[in-house]
Amino acid sequence: MVGLGLKHHVGVALTSFPGQLKLVACEFRVVRVQCFSESNVGLSRHQVLENVDKELAKGDDRAALSLVKNLQGKPGGFQFFGAARQLPQRLYTLDELRLNGIETLSLLSPVDTTLGSIERNLQIAAIVGGLAAWNAFGISPQQIFYISLGLLFLWTLDLVSFGGGIGGLVVDTIGHTFSQKYHNRVIQHEAGHFLIAYLVGILPKGYTISSLDALQKGGSLNIQAGTAFVDFEFQEEVDTGKLSATTLNKFSCIALAGVSTEYLIYGFAEGGLDDIRKLDLLLKGLGFTQKKADSQVRWSLLNTVLLLRRHEAARAKLAEALSMGKSVGSCIDIIENSIDVSDL
């Protein structure tokens, strides 16, 4: 990129004529040429992303979004923020989804078999351990009753006071520690949410990949993993009682991005049931009929799956960044460097 700068200077000149000297005012221009290399443009985006991270850390979502929008769609800036090429919106049939390799039953009915298996194994271990302790230490039936009563009290306390958060923290931590497949699945799930949000124009502002991570970052006990977004514009529309079709489309795709990612990688989804329930509640709250809700979900599902397929390489690199705990700004930079303009 080349920039031109003009400077005006006024000076005097002596001109000679036969027999006299004459003072003449003159004006001249100096042209300054500036050359901007790609590295300078890249550095500019890097600096902006550092500021984005700082604003998000301070909780100033508006300032962070403003920084990104200032360079949105510009070469060397944020070319792919909100730049996703999306499907025309209409009622897609189940057959059309199947033609695109989508079986809705495997995608929209996730069952977390990994955590379910861990919970069952913990229950079996507790029973076996109790029997072993009974035989080894000669614990009386009355003592077993009191111990069981105490454990039941703790379980009820956790359920009522923390929404089952302590139990969820234990189970989720065991899952991440002993099941690499579960750990990878959660990371891929969140990478799907993050990528689709960025492509449709919603800025991610943070993520967690485990209950322990959520506890350390936000002090929350009842979250296994999740991605948070700069959603004040969405909230403002909700508060007015009117949600635009554009905004609804964006958040419908984001809600289904996690289960769609799992489906594309593993052939079925285990996590994301809460995402589907929230979308269902939103559509019901908007007064959608079943037919209209089905149309919205099918379009969002097909649109999201096609976007994820098109940008598979970016999603894979993003997942690697999430596993390393990279900042939101670093993750955005990875997306921008992983997508070619021709891919849109």
C-alpha positions in Angstrom: 0.0 0.0 0.0 1.3 3.4 -0.9 0.4 6.7 0.7 1.1 10.2 -0.6 1.5 13.3 1.5 1.8 16.9 0.3 3.6 19.7 2.1 3.3 23.3 1.0 6.3 25.6 1.5 6.6 29.3 0.7 10.0 30.9 0.1 11.8 33.7 -1.7 14.1 33.6 -4.7 16.4 36.2 -6.2 16.1 36.7 -9.9 18.4 38.9 -11.9 17.6 41.2 -14.7 20.0 43.5 -16.5 21.0 46.2 -14.1 18.8 45.0 -11.2 18.0 42.4 -8.6 14.3 41.5 -8.0 12.9 39.6 -5.0 10.2 37.2 -6.0 7.9 35.1 -3.7 7.5 31.5 -4.8 5.6 28.4 -3.7 6.7 24.8 -4.1 5.5 21.4 -3.0 7.3 18.5 -1.5 5.7 15.1 -2.1 6.3 12.5 0.6 5.7 8.9 -0.3 5.0 6.4 2.4 5.0 2.6 1.8 3.0 0.4 4.1 4.0 -3.2 4.1 1.7 -6.2 4.9 3.7 -6.6 8.2 2.7 -3.1 9.3 -1.0 -3.8 8.6 -0.7 -7.1 10.5 0.9 -5.3 13.4 -2.0 -2.8 13.4 -4.5 -5.7 13.8 -2.3 -7.3 16.5 -2.3 -4.1 18.5 -6.0 -3.6 18.1 -6.6 -7.2 19.4 -4.4 -6.5 22.4 -6.7 -3.6 23.2 -9.8 -5.7 22.6 -8.5 -8.2 25.2 -7.9 -5.3 27.6 -11.4 -3.9 27.1 -13.0 -7.4 27.5 -11.0 -7.9 30.7 -12.4 -4.6 32.0 -15.9 -5.7 31.1 -16.3 -2.9 28.5 -18.0 -4.9 25.8 -19.1 -1.8 23.8 -15.5 -0.5 23.5 -14.2 -4.0 22.5 -16.9 -4.3 19.8 -16.2 -0.8 18.6 -12.5 -1.6 18.1 -13.3 -4.6 16.0 -16.0 -2.8 13.9 -13.6 0.0 13.1 -11.5 -2.5 11.1 -14.3 -4.7 10.0 -14.1 -5.9 6.4 -10.8 -4.0 5.8 -7.7 -5.7 4.3 -5.3 -6.5 7.2 -8.2 -5.8 9.6 -11.1 -8.0 10.5 -12.1 -9.2 7.0 -14.1 -12.2 8.2 -16.0 -10.8 11.1 -19.7 -11.0 10.1 -18.6 -12.0 6.6 -20.1 -15.5 6.4 -21.9 -16.4 3.2 -25.2 -17.8 4.3 -28.1 -19.8 2.8 -31.3 -18.1 1.6 -33.8 -18.4 4.3 -36.8 -20.7 3.6 -38.4 -23.8 4.8 -36.0 -26.7 4.3 -37.4 -30.2 4.4 -35.9 -33.1 6.3 -35.0 -34.8 3.0 -33.0 -31.7 2.0 -31.1 -31.9 5.3 -30.4 -35.7 4.7 -29.1 -34.9 1.2 -26.6 -32.6 2.9 -25.6 -35.5 5.3 -27.6 -34.3 8.3 -29.6 -36.7 10.4 -31.5 -34.5 12.8 -32.1 -37.3 15.4 -28.3 -37.8 15.9 -27.8 -34.1 16.1 -30.7 -32.6 18.0 -31.0 -35.3 20.7 -27.6 -35.2 22.5 -27.0 -37.7 25.3 -23.8 -37.2 27.3 -22.8 -40.9 27.7 -19.3 -40.1 29.0 -20.4 -38.2 32.1 -23.3 -40.6 32.6 -20.9 -43.5 32.6 -18.6 -41.6 35.1 -21.5 -41.0 37.4 -22.6 -44.6 37.4 -19.0 -45.8 38.0 -18.7 -43.4 41.0 -21.9 -44.7 42.5 -20.7 -48.3 42.1 -17.3 -47.4 43.6 -19.1 -45.8 46.6 -21.1 -48.9 47.2 -18.1 -51.2 46.8 -16.0 -48.9 49.0 -18.7 -48.9 51.7 -18.9 -52.7 51.7 -15.1 -53.0 51.8 -15.0 -50.5 54.8 -17.7 -52.5 56.5 -15.8 -55.7 56.3 -12.4 -54.2 57.0 -13.3 -52.0 60.0 -16.3 -53.8 61.3 -18.7 -50.8 60.9 -22.1 -51.5 62.4 -25.3 -51.1 60.4 -26.2 -48.1 62.5 -22.9 -46.4 61.6 -23.5 -47.1 57.9 -27.0 -45.6 58.2 -25.6 -42.4 59.7 -22.8 -42.2 57.1 -25.4 -42.7 54.3 -27.6 -40.0 55.9 -24.7 -37.6 56.0 -23.9 -38.2 52.3 -27.5 -37.7 51.4 -27.6 -34.4 53.3 -24.4 -33.2 51.4 -25.9 -34.2 48.1 -29.2 -32.4 48.9 -27.3 -29.3 50.1 -25.3 -29.2 46.8 -28.4 -29.7 44.8 -30.4 -26.9 46.6 -27.6 -24.4 47.2 -25.4 -24.8 44.2 -27.7 -26.4 41.6 -25.6 -29.6 41.7 -22.5 -27.6 40.9 -20.1 -29.4 43.3 -21.1 -32.8 42.0 -20.9 -31.5 38.4 -17.4 -30.1 39.1 -16.2 -33.5 40.5 -17.7 -35.5 37.6 -16.5 -33.0 34.9 -13.0 -32.9 36.3 -12.8 -36.7 36.3 -14.0 -36.7 32.7 -11.4 -34.2 31.6 -8.6 -36.0 33.5 -9.3 -39.6 32.5 -11.1 -39.3 29.2 -9.1 -37.7 26.4 -12.1 -38.1 24.0 -14.4 -36.2 26.4 -11.8 -33.5 26.8 -11.3 -33.1 23.0 -15.0 -33.2 22.3 -15.7 -30.3 24.7 -12.9 -28.2 23.1 -14.2 -28.9 19.6 -17.8 -28.0 20.8 -16.7 -24.6 22.1 -14.5 -24.0 19.0 -17.7 -24.4 16.9 -19.6 -21.8 19.0 -16.6 -19.4 18.8 -16.0 -19.7 15.1 -19.7 -19.4 14.0 -20.3 -16.4 16.3 -17.3 -14.6 14.8 -18.3 -15.4 11.2 -21.9 -14.2 11.7 -20.8 -11.0 13.4 -21.1 -11.7 17.1 -17.9 -11.0 19.1 -16.9 -13.8 21.5 -15.7 -12.3 24.8 -14.5 -15.4 26.7 -14.7 -19.2 27.0 -14.2 -22.0 29.5 -13.5 -25.6 28.7 -14.2 -27.3 32.0 -16.1 -26.8 35.3 -12.8 -26.1 37.0 -11.9 -23.5 34.4 -15.3 -21.8 34.9 -14.9 -21.8 38.6 -11.4 -20.2 38.4 -12.4 -17.6 35.8 -15.9 -16.7 36.9 -16.5 -18.3 40.2 -19.4 -20.3 38.8 -20.1 -23.8 40.1 -22.8 -24.9 37.7 -21.1 -24.5 34.3 -19.2 -27.3 32.7 -17.9 -25.4 29.7 -19.1 -22.5 27.6 -18.4 -19.5 25.4 -19.7 -16.0 26.3 -20.4 -13.3 23.7 -20.8 -9.6 23.4 -24.6 -9.7 23.3 -25.7 -6.3 24.6 -27.3 -5.5 21.2 -29.3 -8.8 21.5 -30.4 -7.9 25.0 -31.4 -4.4 23.9 -33.7 -5.9 21.3 -35.2 -8.4 23.7 -35.9 -5.6 26.2 -37.9 -3.7 23.5 -39.9 -6.8 22.9 -38.9 -6.9 19.2 -36.2 -9.3 18.0 -35.1 -8.7 14.4 -34.9 -11.7 12.0 -31.2 -10.9 11.5 -30.4 -11.1 15.2 -32.5 -14.3 15.6 -30.7 -16.0 12.7 -27.3 -15.2 14.2 -28.1 -16.5 17.7 -29.9 -19.6 16.3 -26.7 -20.5 14.3 -24.5 -19.9 17.4 -26.8 -22.1 19.6 -26.5 -25.0 17.2 -22.8 -24.6 16.4 -21.6 -26.8 19.2 -23.8 -29.8 18.5 -23.2 -29.4 14.7 -19.4 -29.5 15.3 -19.7 -32.7 17.3 -21.9 -34.2 14.7 -19.5 -33.5 11.9 -16.5 -34.9 13.8 -18.0 -37.8 15.7 -21.2 -38.6 13.8 -23.4 -37.7 16.8 -23.6 -35.1 19.5 -23.3 -35.7 23.3 -23.1 -32.2 24.6 -25.2 -29.1 23.9 -28.6 -30.2 25.2 -28.8 -27.0 27.2 -28.1 -25.0 24.0 -31.0 -26.6 22.2 -33.4 -26.1 25.2 -32.5 -22.4 25.3 -33.2 -22.0 21.6 -36.5 -23.8 22.0 -37.5 -21.5 24.9 -36.5 -18.4 22.9 -38.6 -19.4 19.9 -41.6 -20.2 22.2 -41.2 -16.9 23.9 -41.4 -15.2 20.5 -44.7 -16.9 19.9 -43.4 -19.1 17.0 -45.8 -21.9 15.9 -44.3 -25.4 15.7 -44.0 -25.1 11.9 -42.3 -21.7 12.1 -39.9 -23.0 14.8 -39.1 -26.1 12.7 -38.3 -23.8 9.8 -36.0 -21.7 11.9 -34.2 -24.6 13.4 -33.7 -26.4 10.0 -32.4 -23.4 8.3 -30.0 -22.6 11.1 -28.8 -26.2 11.3 -28.1 -26.5 7.6 -26.5 -23.0 7.4 -24.3 -23.8 10.4 -23.2 -27.2 9.2 -22.3 -25.8 5.7 -20.3 -23.0 7.3 -18.4 -25.4 9.6 -17.6 -27.7 6.6 -16.3 -24.7 4.6 -14.1 -23.5 7.4 -13.0 -26.8 8.8 -9.3 -25.8 8.8 -10.0 -22.6 10.8 -12.1 -24.6 13.3 -9.3 -27.1 13.9 -6.7 -24.4 14.5 -9.1 -22.5 16.7 -9.7 -25.7 18.8 -6.0 -26.1 19.3 -5.8 -22.5 20.5 -8.6 -23.0 22.9 -6.9 -26.1 24.3 -3.8 -23.9 25.0 -5.9 -21.2 26.8 -5.2 -18.5 24.2 -6.8 -15.1 24.7 -9.9 -14.1 22.7 -7.7 -11.7 20.6 -5.3 -14.4 19.8 -8.1 -16.8 18.7 -9.6 -14.1 16.5 -6.1 -13.6 14.9 -5.9 -17.3 14.2 -9.3 -17.2 12.5 -8.3 -14.3 10.3 -5.1 -16.0 9.3 -6.7 -19.3 8.6 -9.4 -18.2 6.1 -8.9 -17.2 2.5 -11.2 -14.6 0.9 -12.0 -17.1 -1.8 -13.5 -19.4 0.9 -16.3 -17.0 1.7 
